[in-house]
């Protein structure tokens, strides 16, 4: 029981750090370091794409490839060995999107495609989690964070 709660807490803390603390912290730092000192959604978009789409999806994708059982059993509640094959395949796609998003810091032309791919992935995943009636704590955390990141990305992508 304590181990399960600790695992849920650690998962939530990693999600919060990668999807909110790091991108907002980097945005604030860059705003204060710039000569203008003014907030811009383009700065927030850059850091959300890097951290919430890039780093988060890279880590999730690699975990799905290396340890598909966690996503299959712990997050989605799927017990069959066959589900691990699909989760590993999902990991390949997740890793690919994460690579493009993480690379957007080095190539600004990758920013918009990565932001759009991240918005679609997180938005659809959040809706999917929401529609599942039998959600555990891990999936609820994923649902809330997916929807929030999709909303932030949509706001940042809106023309100013």
PyMOL commands that set and color helices and strands:
alter all, ss='L'
color gray80, all
select helices_A, chain A and resi 2-33+41-66+68-75+81-103+108-131+137-157
alter helices_A, ss='H'
color red, helices_A
deselect
rebuild
show_as cartoon
